[in-house]
Amino acid sequence: MRDNGDATARRTGRTDDAAPDGAAVPDDAVAVVGLALRFPDADDLAEFRANLLAGRDSVGPLPEGRAEATGLDPATAHLPMGHLRDIHTFDHGLFRLSRREAGLMDPQQRLALLLAHQAVEDAGYATRHLADAGTAVVLATSPSSYRAAAGDPGTLSALGNMTFGAPARVAHVLGLTGPCYAVDTGCNSSLTAIHHACRELTSGDARYALAGGVSLRPGGLPAQEAEAMPELVSGSGRCRAYDTDADGAVPGEGGAVLLLTTVAQARADGAPVHAVLRGSAVLHNGGAVATISSPSATVQSRTIRAAWERAGADPADAGYLEGHGSGTPLGDAVELEGLAAVFGTRTTPLPIGSVKANIGHLDHAAGVAGLVRALLSVRHGELYPTVHFRSATGGTDPAGLGVEILRAARPWADPVRLAGVSSFSLGGVNAHCVVQRAPAEDGPGKPADPAPKDPPRLVGVSARTPEALALLCVRLSSALRDGHLPLDDVAFTLNEGRDHYAHRVAVRARDTEDLAVRLAAEATWLAQEEPRADAGGAPRVVLLPDAGGRAATELADGLRR
């Protein structure tokens, strides 16, 4: 376990974007301390936030090279959907996997591994700190459609393509010994997984939990498949959530994994907090609806009330609600009816929206995508537009229902920010979660960098290959160049909050600006060295989880940990 001595005490949590002291939360509330994502047009949290602020629609045609990489028939017509930029590049050596085993794994398992690893790093932990520390893994993945394993039947291909394989793989590779299982409730599986992960924490069965979901469509969206479900899939290729012109959902792919712990444990670890999950609920429609796939406004509203009751909060205090908003006329109309039953008496309408209009319906990962958007809202005090919305479905008046469907981004000034997140499934399962702005730190603010007269700090950086090490030094140098981060925080994170690999450099620095200069020099030196092949002739790494793969601003944010 992590030493909570002097080194940890010097580690400061995130103080920007934190709630004032009056917004105290219970010690057993669940803190989001780490987060990693891959969404259409977004490989990190900063890029996703920028896309939301801009009202970007990330739905588009099949990416160039996808058909060739996946063996698709080039004559097959594909409809627009939310695609990831790259679902094939994978550094199998980082996770101690053979090339053959990695090749037989569903890309969803590979993505789950990558996101779990990055979520741990985002929190400022090394994976070794979570091993044997009571860490649960609760994940959701969509049913596998990976063809490559079909030609090589056996144990490896079976394990690589079964639903339980993603959490089991993460637990095995990272050495996690807590509860470990997959969740499948349909398209709200990832939010349901987070609900259960929170229960593992609050029951004491786990100290930490990795939770979320991934969903990939290696074969894209064949037109023939979409034509077989005209009542569900949009013919226009645009998700118009809650809009009168909505004609169905638009599929998407992606995923996110959160590292969770209790607020008390986060405080003890000195871990910064993205946001707090105050409460959640999961209920089924039962037999009160015509078919198993029919939505129920009554049960949706009951689920929302149950989640807010468990959060110890009043729904009237909500400042935003991330809706299911899939763009199906019936589903959207029923959801608005359910929201009216909870929020219809408000004196000011509740702002609502749906991320599906931006990135498509991520199937089993749809719930966590909505949660990440709500998390960004409560953290940064921003409300994001629902793209393509013009007028409400069925000619309804949203204000008369107690809600407002956002058309443009705007600030959210409330110091105590509470949001709800809804996610519903085709199988009649309803999930809702309450998210709150992170509490302010109890202790003093960030310490200033040591004065020049103080002894320099020794800072280590490592990676699995020389190329990865050079790239990591470049990224760190770029992130640290403005010198606004405390050297103590940076040194602690890089020395204690990262796993150590075979290729390393160590530099002595007086402050973060000095560290940036010295790391840039190390990168130049590494680039001039003769290339050295990995043992066994492994190819050069293209995708580098240990380098983060994040924009410099997000990497800098992580260094506060």
N, C-alpha and C positions, 0 to 999 in steps of 0.2 A: 504493500500500500504506500501511497504518497506520504512523505514526511511532512507533518504540519508544523514543523519548527520554524526557525528564523527565515529560511529561504522562502517558505510558503507565505509567511506573514508579510514579506516584502512584496508579494505578488498582488497587484491591485486589480480589482474588478472593473468592469465597464462603468464609468460614472456619467458619461454622456448618455443622453436618451433614457436616463433612469427616472423613475417616479419620485416625487418628493416624499419626505419622511412620513407624511400623513397617509400614504398609500401602502401601509405595512401589510404584508401577507403572512399567513400562517407558516410556521417552520416546515410543516408537512406538505405544503403545496409543492407542486412539481415545477422545477426550473428547467428551461431549455438552455443548456450550457454549450452545446455544440450543434452545428447544422451544416450539411453539405447537400447540394442539389445538382441536378442536370435537367433543365427544361428546354423546350424549343427556343433557340436564340439566346440562351443563358446558361453559362457554365459555372456561375457562382452567384452569390447573393447580391453583390453590387450590380452586376449586369441585369439580373432579374428586376431589381428595384428600378433601375433606369428605364427598362422596357415598360414597366407598369406606369411610371410617371408620364412617359411619352404616349401612353395609350397604344402601344404597338400590337399589331396583329401578327403573330408568328406562325400562322397557318400558311403552308405553301406546298409546292409540288415535291415529288420524290427527289431527295438530294442526288446530285450528280455522283455516280459511282456506286450508289446503293444497290441498284439492280445487278450489276456485275459482281459486287462483293457477296451478295446473298444468293446468287444463282437464279434470279428471277427471269422469267420469260420476257425478253424485251418487247414482245408484241402485246403483252398484257397492259391494258389501260389502268392507270392509277389515279385516284382522286386526291385533291389536296387534303392535308392533315398537318398536325403539329409534329414535325420531325426533329429529332436530335441531330446535331451536326455530325457526330461520329459514334457509332455503336460497336465498332469492331476493334479499334486499337486498344490493346490491353497489355500491361507489363506483368506477365505471369510470374516472372522471377521475384518481383517484390513480395508476392504472396506465397512463395515457395511451391508453386505449381509447375508441373511439367507442361511443355508446349502441347502435348497430346491431350492431357486432361483439360487444360484451358480451352482447347479447341472443341471439346465435346460438351462444354458447359453452355447452357443457355446464356446469351448475352445479358439477360436480366440478373443472373447470379453474379456475373462479372461486375455489372454496375452496382449491385448491392454491396459487394466487397469494397469497391472503390469508395463509394459514398460513406460506408461505415468507417473506413480508415480515415477519410478526410473529416468526418464529423468529430472523431476523437481528437484529431489534431486541431481542429477549429476551437475546441474547448481548452486547448493548452495542455492536454494530457499526452503522454506517450502511451502507446497501446500496452506496454508492459505494466503500467500502473493500474489498468483495469483487469488484467489477467488474474484469476483467482480472487477477485474482489467482489464477487456477488453481482456480476453484470448480466442482466437479462438481454435477450435478443428476440424481438417480436416484429416480424416483417410480413408484408404482403407482396405477392407478385401475381401477375396475370398468368393464365394458363399458357404453357410453353407452345410456341409455334416455330421453334428452331429446327430447321431441316437437317443441319449438318450431322447431328447425332444419329439420325435414322439409319445411315449407312454403316454404323459401327456400334451395333448393339452390345450391351454388356453392363457391368456394374458402374463404370465411370460415366457412361452416357445416361444411365438411369438416374444416378445421383445428381448429375448435372442438369437434369430437366424436370425433376419433381418439385412440387410447390414447397415442400418442407426443406428442400436443398438450400435455399438462399439463407435463412437464418442459421441452419446447421453449418453451412460453409463459413459464415462470418464467425460464429462461435468457435469453430475448430481452428481457423487461421489465426484469429486474434487471441486464442486461449481463454475464452470466456466461459465460465462454469455455472452461470445462473440459469434461470428458466429460459427455455429456447423453443419457440414454436412459430408456425406460420398461421396467418389469419386469412380466411376467405369468406367475405360476406358480400361479394360483388364489388361494385364500383365505389363503395365507401370502405373497402377493406383496410386501407392505410390509416384512416382516421379511427376505425375500430381497433386496429393494432395499437395505436397510440393510447387509446382508452384503456386497453388491457395492460399496456406497459406501465401506465400510471398506477394501476391497481397493484401491480407487482411491487412498485416502490412504496406505496402507502401501506401495504400489508406487511412490509418488512421482508418479503421474500427476495428482494433485490435491493442493492445499494445504488446501482446505476442501471440504465436501460438504453439500448439502441433500438429505435422504433421508427417505422415509416413504411414506405413501399416504393416499388419500381414497376414500370410497365413499358414494354417495348413491342413494337410491331416490325420485326425485321423485313417482312414482306410488304410493308406499306399498307395502303387501303385499296385493294383491287376494286375496280368499278362494279364488277359483278357481285361482289360481297355486299357492297353498299346498296345496290339495287334490290337485293333480297330483303332489306329492312327499311323500306321507305318511311315507316312511321317513326323510326329512331334516328336514322342518319340523314343529315342535311343534304339536300340536292344542290344547294347553292354553294356549298363549301365554306360557309361562314356561320359561326355560332352567334346567334342574336338572342342572347339570354334576356328573358322577360319582355321581349319586343313583339309587337303585333305581327311582324313579318318573319318571326322565327319559324324555321321549317325542319328542325331536327338538330341533333348533336353532331359535332365534328370531332372525330377521334384525334388523339394526340399521344405522345409517348414522353417518358421522362421518369423522374423519381426524386425523392428526398429522404434522407435519414437524419433523425434528431438524436442527440445524446441527452438523456434526461437524468436528473437526480432530484432529491428534495432540496428545497431552499436552504434548509439547515446544513446539508452536506455541501452544497455549493459554497456557502459562507465559510465552512470549515476548511474547504480546499482552496479558498481564495479564487474560485472560478467565477468569471464574469457570466452574466445571464442575459440571453437574448430577450426572453419574455417568460411569463409564468402561466402555466396551465392550471386554472383554478378548479375546474370540475368538468365532468363529461357524462354523457348518458347514451345508451344504446337500447333501442326498443324495436320490436317487430309489429307489423300491422295486424297480425293475427288473421282471423277470418272475417273481419268487418268490411273487406273490400271485395269487389267482383272477381278479380283474378290475382294470382300471386304477384304480378308485376304492377298492379294498380296502386297508385300513391294514395295516401290517406292524410288529409289536412289535419284531422283530429289527432292522429298519432304523432305526426310531425310536431304539432304544437305541444303535445304532451312531452315529447322528447326534449324539446327546447326548455320547457319549464323545469323538467327534472335536472337537466345539466346546470341550470342557474341556481336551483335550490342546493345542489351538491356543492356549488361554488360558494355558497353563502352570500350570494349577491342577488339584487333585484334586477329583473330584465329591463326595468325602466331606466337603469343606469347604463345600459349598453350605448356605446357611441358609434358602433358599426357592426354590421352583420355580413359575413361572407357566406353567400347562399350557395345552394346546389346549382341552380341556374344553368341547366344543360342545354337550353334552347329548344326543348320539345314543348309544343303549345300546351298540351295537357299537363305535363309535369310542372311547368312554370306557373300555370294558373293555380294549380292545387297548392304549390309552395306559397304563393302570395296569400292564398286563403288561410293557410296555417299561420303565416306570420301575422296576419291581421288579428287572429285570435289571441296572440300574445302581446302584440305591440300596437293594436288598433286604437287604444285610448291615449296614446302619447300626445302631448301638446305640440311637440315638434317631431316631424317624421324622422324615422331611423334610416340613415344612409345604408344601402345594401349594394352588393355587386357580385360578380362572378368571374373568377379567373379563367373559366373555360372559354370566354370570349377572346382571351388573349392567346392561349396556348392549346386550346382544344380540350376534349374530355380525356383525361389520362387513365381512364378505366380504373384498375385497382389502385392506382396512385393519385386519383383525383382528389381524395380527401386531404392528403398531406399537402398537395399543391395549394388548395384553398387555405389551409392552416398557415403555410409559409407567407402567403399574401397578407393574411390578418396579422401575423407576427410582425411583418414589416410596418404595417400601419400603426400598431400600438407602440412599436419601438421608436419610429421616426416621427410620429405625429402627422401622418400623411394619409389621405383618402384617395384611392385610385379610381379612374373612370372605368365603366363597363363599356367597352368598345362596341360599336354597331347599334347601341340602343338609341331609339328615336321616340317611340310611344309605346305604352304598356300593352301587353297581350290582352286580347279580348276587349279592348277599349276601356279597361278598368282605370280608375284614378288612384295611383299609388298613394298619394297623400291621404286619401280617404281610407286607405288600409293601414295607415300609420307608418308608411315607408317612403323612401326617396331613392330612386335608382340613379346612381351618380353618372353624369355625362362628362364631367371634367374633374381633373385632380384638384384637390384643395387641402389646406392645412387642417389638422385636427388639434385644436389648442387645449383641449381638456387635459389637466395635469394627471388625472387618474384615468387612464384609458382602458376600457373594457370592451372586448369584441366577442361576438359569437361566430361559430363556424358550423355550418350544416353540411351534411353529406348523406345522400339517400341512395339505396341500391335497387336494382331491378327485381331483387328477390324480396322486397318489402322490409328491409332493415333500415332503420333511421338512426343516424348518429349526430351528436352535437357536442361541441366543446367550447368552453369559455376561456379566453385568453386575456391576460392583463399585462400592462407595462411592467417591466422589471422594477423591483424596489431599489431605492438608493442604498448605497453601501452604508453600513453602520459606522465604519471607521473614518479616518481622515481621507481626504482626496489623494490623488496621485502624488507621490513624492517627486520633487524636482530631480533632474539628472545630477549626479555627483559633480561638485566643483572641480575645475581642472587640477587643483592640488591633490585631489583624492587619488588613490591608486587606480590604475586602469583595470577594467574587467576583462577576464579571459572568456571569449565566446566561441563555442564550437558549432560547426555546421557539418553535416554528413549526408551522403546519398549512396545509392547502391552501385552507381557507375561514375566514372570521371565526368562523362558528359552531363549526367544528371546533377552532379555536384557543381559544375560550372554554371549551369542554368539556374540552379537554386541560388548561388551567390549573386548572380545578376539580378534576379527577382528581389532578393532581400535588399540589395544595394539600392535598387529603384524605390522600394517601399520606405526605406529609412532615410532617404536623401534629405528630406526637409527637417529632420532632427526633432520632430515634435513629440516623439515617443520617449518615455523614460528608459534609460539604458538598463536599469534594474529589471524592468518588465521584460525587455527584449532578451536580456541575458538569461533570465530564469526560463523563459519559454523555450529558447533554443537549446539550453543546456539540460533542462529537466523535463520539458514538455514535448520532446521529440525523441523518436527511436533513433538508435545509433547504428549506422551502417558502416560498411568496410572502408569506404573512401571518405576521408575527413580533412578538414582544415580547422585551425584554431588561430584566432587573432586577438590581440590585446587592443582595447579601444578605450578612449577617455569619455566619449559620449556617442550618441547614435549617428551623428554626422561623420565622426571619425570612423565608426564601424562601417558605414556605407562606403567610404573611400577605400578602406582596407579590404572589404569584400569584393569590390570592383577590381582591385588589383589582383586578388586571388583568382577571380574568374579569368582575367587576362592571362595569368600565368598558367592556369589549367588548360586554356584553349591552345597554348603554344606547345604543350606537351605532346609527345607522340601518342596517337590513338592506341589503346590497348583493348584487345578483344576480351569479352567476358569468358569465363570458363565454359567450355562446351560449345563455343562458337555462337552464343546467343546473339540475336540481332540487337542493334542499337535501340535503346528505349525511346519510344516516341511519346508515350503518355506517362506522366510522372506524378503519381499521387504524393510522393514525399516532397515534391516541389510545390505541391498545392494546386498548380494549374489555374490559379486565381488571378484576377486583376490585382495590380499593385495595391490599390486602395483596400481591397478585402484582405489581402495578405497583411497589410499594415494593421488592420483592425484585429486580426488574429494574433499579432505580436503583442497586443496589450495583455494577452493571457500568459 
